[in-house]
Amino acid sequence: MNYMPMDKYCAEYMRYLGIAKTERRSYSESERLLKAKGFKEISAFKTLKAGDKVYRGYEGRTIMAAVIGKKPISEVGLKVVGGHTDAPRLDLKPIPLYEKGGTLFFDCHMYGGIKKYQWLTLPLALYGSVVKKDGTQVDIAVGDKEGDPVFMITDILPHLGYDQAKETRDKFFPAEDLDVVAWVSEEKAEKGKKDKDEKKKVSPLKKSFLDFLKKEYDLEEEDFLSAELEMVPAGLPKEVGFDRMLIGGYGHDDRVCSFAGLQALLNAADEVPEQTASILMCDKEEIGSVGSTGMQSSFFENTVAELIERQEKNARDIMVRRALEKSSMLSADVTAASDPHFESLDSTGNAAKLGKGVAASKYTGGTSKGGSSDCGPEFVAFIRKVMDEGKVEWQMAELGKQEKGGGGTIAQYMSRFGMKVLDMGTPMWNMHAPWEITHKNDCWQTYRAYSAYLRA
């Protein structure tokens, strides 16, 4: 098996991570890479034959790609590597602008599980899209280019923060106060001139920002009502430590796994597999896989139906159901690596170790395995064989000690089809923090693991 060398792979991943700051940007860059390798949108195919490279996207957030196998999907199902590309962040509210103490703020809403204090005083970047009433889409990306301004949430100085030490930071800093400084310049009206905005009671401070918004982006305040704007940490991924073996960056969870799946499929794209090899890069996992682009939607089933219809005309619902039941999947999501400062939270003998390879988890969930798919031993044994034959460095792991927390993945939503599903992904430190940390070897072994599985 020919693999991209570790240094080259990690450099490509860091480049991708720096671009894919949001799920929409991840989608666009993934689609670009697929097209460059010869993949075509499914609407370009009336029929599908072995070796065809096809993808289907939805709403610019969720995408599935496949290399069609020699055996019909309706008979043998397909292999899937499925990860997500959304990440914890702060979203601007639909009515985001408010003024307080001579400063204009963006009112924000938390997306996904975060520790609020980690977001204070960090430089933040603003990414997203605004759709005007006429359908025009305005894309915004501010904070990462040379010369860009950044945005920040303020915090009290330690000299005045004595009460802060008496309470937890979450109580001291409510979620509703995670609001970002947007503008502080006040436009002064010419003497004796009354502006029409004065009649609307728009302050000079807010008016100056709205004038900027109109000039820079041709947007009105009401256009925020149909916007999807995200505050994410500013800055590109960095190598961590003098030995440069760690990667620090925003959104490792779960772009480190979804990118590995993408590269594994691209790496095998010129081979014709026996069983169709495919990847999923989905949205909304961090808030429960809900919505039209999450894995509780019908996107995956619909895409499989579209593939079968192009292989076998007059495909029936029962054919789709049988294909799904014969399919298997690696749920490509990260897990916690043991942190030397917090070893008391590790599941004894079952914690993933940073640098020791990709980690498989038979189940995730919280206490009593709640919210997990609990993979059967037969599929675990098959994956053991595939990993060992592919000479992949891998480890078995649990997500922490019982009664200390837990977490879910898309595994539970895919296993409902009767698919065999195992969680397998990259261990990391600082999960859900603005800057997360992975080990280069673990990133590379994740890519090698998915490659071995898709080719098995």
ZAMARGU-4260 file (C-alpha; in steps of 0.2 Angstrom, whole numbers, plus 5000, padded with zeros to 4 digits):
<rodrens>
0) 5000/5000/5000 | 5007/5017/4995 | 5005/5030/5009 | 5009/5048/5008 | 5024/5051/5020
5) 5020/5058/5037 | 5028/5075/5035 | 5020/5078/5019 | 5003/5072/5025 | 5004/5083/5041
10) 5009/5098/5030 | 4993/5095/5019 | 4982/5093/5034 | 4988/5109/5042 | 4985/5118/5026
15) 4968/5111/5025 | 4964/5115/5044 | 4969/5133/5041 | 4957/5134/5027 | 4942/5124/5034
20) 4938/5136/5049 | 4919/5132/5046 | 4909/5118/5040 | 4905/5128/5024 | 4924/5131/5020
25) 4928/5113/5024 | 4914/5108/5011 | 4921/5119/4998 | 4939/5114/5000 | 4934/5095/5001
30) 4924/5097/4985 | 4939/5106/4977 | 4951/5091/4981 | 4938/5079/4975 | 4936/5087/4958
35) 4955/5088/4956 | 4956/5069/4958 | 4942/5067/4945 | 4927/5065/4956 | 4910/5072/4948
40) 4894/5077/4956 | 4881/5063/4955 | 4870/5073/4943 | 4883/5071/4930 | 4880/5052/4930
45) 4865/5043/4922 | 4873/5026/4926 | 4887/5021/4937 | 4900/5008/4934 | 4914/5000/4943
50) 4928/5013/4946 | 4917/5029/4944 | 4921/5043/4956 | 4906/5052/4962 | 4900/5064/4976
55) 4884/5071/4982 | 4883/5087/4993 | 4869/5095/5002 | 4867/5113/5007 | 4886/5117/5006
60) 4889/5108/5023 | 4888/5089/5021 | 4896/5079/5007 | 4897/5060/5003 | 4910/5054/4990
65) 4912/5036/4984 | 4923/5025/4972 | 4910/5013/4964 | 4915/4995/4967 | 4914/4979/4956
70) 4900/4972/4966 | 4883/4980/4966 | 4879/4991/4982 | 4862/4982/4983 | 4870/4965/4985
75) 4885/4969/4996 | 4883/4986/5004 | 4897/4999/5005 | 4911/5003/5016 | 4910/5020/5024
80) 4922/5032/5034 | 4911/5045/5042 | 4917/5061/5051 | 4910/5078/5055 | 4917/5095/5050
85) 4907/5107/5062 | 4917/5112/5078 | 4912/5121/5094 | 4912/5140/5092 | 4902/5156/5095
90) 4888/5160/5083 | 4881/5178/5080 | 4863/5179/5085 | 4850/5184/5072 | 4849/5202/5080
95) 4867/5203/5085 | 4871/5222/5087 | 4869/5230/5104 | 4877/5245/5112 | 4884/5246/5130
100) 4895/5259/5138 | 4900/5267/5122 | 4905/5251/5113 | 4896/5241/5100 | 4895/5222/5103
105) 4891/5207/5093 | 4878/5197/5104 | 4884/5178/5102 | 4876/5161/5106 | 4887/5146/5110
110) 4888/5131/5098 | 4893/5115/5105 | 4901/5111/5121 | 4914/5124/5127 | 4922/5130/5143
115) 4917/5148/5142 | 4933/5155/5151 | 4944/5148/5137 | 4936/5160/5125 | 4940/5176/5135
120) 4953/5188/5128 | 4957/5177/5113 | 4959/5185/5096 | 4944/5179/5086 | 4940/5178/5067
125) 4923/5181/5059 | 4918/5169/5045 | 4901/5165/5037 | 4888/5170/5024 | 4874/5183/5024
130) 4860/5180/5011 | 4850/5195/5006 | 4832/5195/5002 | 4836/5195/4983 | 4846/5179/4986
135) 4863/5187/4984 | 4876/5178/4996 | 4889/5189/5004 | 4904/5179/5011 | 4914/5186/5026
140) 4931/5181/5031 | 4940/5193/5043 | 4954/5189/5055 | 4966/5177/5047 | 4974/5187/5033
145) 4989/5198/5035 | 4983/5215/5040 | 4966/5209/5046 | 4958/5216/5062 | 4953/5202/5075
150) 4938/5202/5088 | 4939/5199/5106 | 4929/5196/5122 | 4935/5206/5137 | 4938/5200/5155
155) 4941/5209/5171 | 4959/5212/5177 | 4965/5201/5191 | 4967/5217/5203 | 4948/5219/5203
160) 4943/5200/5201 | 4944/5195/5219 | 4926/5188/5219 | 4930/5178/5204 | 4941/5167/5214
165) 4927/5163/5226 | 4916/5156/5213 | 4918/5145/5197 | 4922/5154/5181 | 4906/5148/5173
170) 4895/5156/5187 | 4906/5172/5186 | 4905/5173/5167 | 4887/5169/5161 | 4885/5162/5143
175) 4875/5178/5138 | 4891/5188/5142 | 4901/5179/5129 | 4899/5194/5117 | 4912/5201/5105
180) 4919/5219/5103 | 4913/5224/5086 | 4916/5243/5085 | 4921/5258/5095 | 4922/5273/5083
185) 4908/5286/5084 | 4904/5296/5069 | 4900/5314/5072 | 4887/5322/5062 | 4890/5339/5054
190) 4884/5354/5065 | 4866/5359/5061 | 4863/5343/5050 | 4850/5331/5055 | 4852/5313/5049
195) 4837/5303/5045 | 4844/5289/5057 | 4841/5301/5071 | 4823/5299/5069 | 4825/5281/5070
200) 4835/5283/5086 | 4851/5276/5079 | 4865/5281/5089 | 4881/5289/5081 | 4891/5274/5086
205) 4879/5261/5078 | 4877/5272/5063 | 4895/5273/5060 | 4896/5254/5060 | 4881/5252/5049
210) 4889/5264/5036 | 4905/5254/5036 | 4894/5238/5034 | 4885/5246/5019 | 4902/5252/5011
215) 4912/5236/5014 | 4899/5223/5011 | 4883/5231/5004 | 4873/5225/5019 | 4860/5232/5029
220) 4857/5228/5048 | 4841/5217/5044 | 4852/5206/5033 | 4859/5198/5049 | 4842/5190/5050
225) 4847/5178/5036 | 4865/5176/5041 | 4876/5162/5047 | 4891/5170/5055 | 4903/5161/5066
230) 4917/5168/5078 | 4931/5156/5078 | 4949/5157/5085 | 4960/5168/5074 | 4977/5161/5068
235) 4983/5146/5057 | 4988/5129/5064 | 5006/5129/5072 | 5018/5115/5076 | 5020/5114/5095
240) 5036/5110/5105 | 5054/5111/5099 | 5053/5094/5091 | 5038/5100/5081 | 5029/5083/5083
245) 5012/5091/5090 | 5000/5101/5080 | 4990/5115/5088 | 4975/5122/5080 | 4956/5126/5080
250) 4944/5112/5074 | 4955/5096/5075 | 4938/5089/5082 | 4934/5082/5070 | 4942/5089/5054
255) 4958/5078/5059 | 4947/5063/5055 | 4936/5069/5041 | 4952/5075/5032 | 4960/5058/5035
260) 4945/5049/5027 | 4945/5061/5012 | 4964/5058/5009 | 4961/5039/5011 | 4948/5039/4998
265) 4958/5051/4986 | 4973/5039/4989 | 4963/5024/4983 | 4953/5033/4970 | 4963/5026/4955
270) 4960/5008/4961 | 4943/4998/4958 | 4937/4991/4974 | 4927/4975/4976 | 4915/4984/4988
275) 4911/5003/4985 | 4922/5013/4996 | 4915/5030/5003 | 4917/5044/5015 | 4905/5055/5024
280) 4909/5073/5030 | 4894/5079/5039 | 4887/5094/5049 | 4879/5097/5066 | 4887/5083/5076
285) 4892/5095/5090 | 4874/5099/5093 | 4866/5081/5091 | 4867/5078/5073 | 4851/5087/5070
290) 4844/5097/5055 | 4844/5093/5037 | 4863/5091/5036 | 4865/5081/5052 | 4866/5062/5052
295) 4849/5061/5060 | 4842/5067/5043 | 4839/5056/5028 | 4854/5063/5018 | 4864/5047/5019
300) 4849/5035/5015 | 4845/5047/5000 | 4862/5047/4994 | 4864/5028/4994 | 4847/5027/4985
305) 4854/5038/4972 | 4869/5027/4970 | 4859/5011/4968 | 4847/5019/4956 | 4861/5023/4945
310) 4868/5005/4946 | 4851/4997/4944 | 4836/5005/4937 | 4820/5005/4946 | 4828/5003/4963
315) 4816/4999/4977 | 4816/5004/4995 | 4820/4986/5001 | 4836/4986/4990 | 4842/5002/4999
320) 4837/4994/5016 | 4846/4978/5012 | 4862/4988/5006 | 4863/4998/5022 | 4861/4982/5033
325) 4876/4974/5023 | 4887/4990/5025 | 4900/4994/5038 | 4907/5010/5044 | 4922/5017/5054
330) 4914/5032/5064 | 4929/5044/5061 | 4929/5054/5077 | 4942/5060/5090 | 4945/5053/5107
335) 4953/5060/5123 | 4971/5057/5125 | 4977/5054/5143 | 4984/5071/5150 | 4997/5069/5163
340) 4990/5083/5173 | 4973/5074/5174 | 4976/5056/5175 | 4963/5053/5189 | 4950/5055/5175
345) 4957/5041/5164 | 4948/5024/5163 | 4961/5012/5171 | 4972/5004/5157 | 4959/5010/5144
350) 4965/5028/5141 | 4972/5032/5124 | 4990/5038/5124 | 4996/5053/5113 | 5008/5047/5099
355) 5003/5029/5100 | 4992/5029/5085 | 4974/5029/5080 | 4962/5024/5094 | 4947/5012/5092
360) 4932/5014/5105 | 4920/4999/5105 | 4908/5011/5113 | 4907/5029/5118 | 4893/5037/5127
365) 4892/5042/5146 | 4890/5032/5161 | 4881/5015/5158 | 4886/5017/5139 | 4872/5029/5136
370) 4871/5036/5118 | 4884/5023/5111 | 4882/5010/5098 | 4893/4997/5107 | 4901/4988/5092
375) 4900/4969/5092 | 4915/4959/5094 | 4914/4951/5076 | 4917/4968/5068 | 4930/4973/5080
380) 4940/4957/5076 | 4939/4961/5058 | 4946/4978/5061 | 4960/4971/5071 | 4965/4960/5057
385) 4964/4974/5044 | 4975/4986/5055 | 4988/4973/5059 | 4989/4967/5041 | 4991/4985/5036
390) 5004/4988/5049 | 4994/5002/5057 | 4999/5008/5074 | 4983/5008/5084 | 4976/5006/5101
395) 4960/5002/5110 | 4952/5016/5122 | 4938/5022/5132 | 4933/5041/5134 | 4937/5043/5152
400) 4932/5036/5169 | 4914/5031/5172 | 4903/5044/5181 | 4915/5057/5175 | 4907/5062/5159
405) 4907/5055/5141 | 4903/5059/5123 | 4894/5054/5108 | 4898/5052/5089 | 4888/5049/5073
410) 4890/5030/5076 | 4873/5028/5085 | 4864/5036/5071 | 4872/5025/5058 | 4871/5009/5067
415) 4852/5011/5067 | 4852/5005/5049 | 4859/4988/5055 | 4877/4993/5049 | 4892/4987/5058
420) 4900/5003/5066 | 4916/5005/5076 | 4922/5022/5082 | 4940/5025/5077 | 4949/5041/5077
425) 4963/5052/5083 | 4968/5055/5101 | 4970/5073/5107 | 4973/5085/5121 | 4962/5101/5124
430) 4947/5094/5115 | 4934/5107/5112 | 4946/5121/5117 | 4949/5135/5105 | 4966/5127/5102
435) 4967/5108/5102 | 4983/5098/5101 | 4986/5082/5091 | 5002/5071/5088 | 5008/5070/5070
440) 5010/5051/5071 | 4992/5049/5077 | 4986/5060/5063 | 4996/5050/5050 | 4991/5033/5058
445) 4972/5038/5057 | 4974/5041/5038 | 4983/5025/5036 | 4970/5016/5046 | 4956/5022/5035
450) 4966/5018/5019 | 4968/5000/5025 | 4950/4999/5029 | 4943/5005/5013 | 4955/4994/5003
455) 4952/4978/5014
</rodrens>
